Amino acid sequence: MPRASLRDIRKQEIIDAAIDVIGEVGLSDMTLNMIGKRAGLSAPLMVHYFEDKSLIIEASMRRLSAVLGREFLQRIGPETTHAERLDALVDACFSTVNFEHGRMGAWLEFWLHIPRKPNLKRLHKALAARFWSNVRFGFAGLVPTDAIDDAVQGLAALIDGFWWRVAIDPESVDLEQAKRICRAFVRTYVAAH
C-alpha cells in the first residue's frame, strides 16, 4: 500500500479541522484562520492546499459522506439479503462515528446551506442519489415496484428526522431506539405489502 504524501496528510488535517470548526461555529462564521489554527497551519499556507474556502467545505462534506459510506460497506457482503442491507443502512446512519466531534453540527450546516450554494447543491444531489439508490435496492427485493417510492421516502424521512433531532439536541435521541424505530418501519411496511 503506497504511503500518503505530506500534501495528502495536510489536506486531511485541514478537512478534519474544517469539520470541527463548521460543527462549532457554522459555515457562515467559519474562517480560514479558524481552520488553520485548528490544523496548525497559517491561512496563507492553507490556500496552498485548497484554493478557497468553498473547496474546503466541499471536501468536508465529501469526507462526512465517505465516513457514512464506509460504515455501510463494513456491514454488507456478497450474501447480504435485501432486509439485511436495509438493516445495515440503518445501523450505518446511526453509528456513533457520525456523531463524533463536530460531525453532526457540520452535517446540519451543510443541509442548511445547500439551497443557497450551487456547489453544495450539486454535491448533495450526487450523494443523495447514492443513498436513495441503496435504500431503493434494499426495498426492491421486499415490496412490489409500485410501493418502493413510498418505502424509500418513509425510511429517509425517519432517518433525516432523527438526525435533525440529534443535531438540535443530542440528548433527545437514543441511537438504539432510533435504529429500532427505523427497522420497525421497514418490517411493518414490508409486511403490509
Secondary structure, 3 states (H helix, E strand, C coil): CCCCCHHHHHHHHHHHHHHHHHHHHCCCCCCHHHHHHHHCCCHHHHHHHCCCHHHHHHHHHHHHHHHHHHHHHCCCCCCCCHHHHHHHHHHHHCCHHHHCCCHHHHHHHHHHHHHHCHHHHHHHHHHHHHHHHHHHHHHHCCCCHHHHHHHHHHHHHHHHHHHHHHHHCHHHCCHHHHHHHHHHHHHHHHHHC
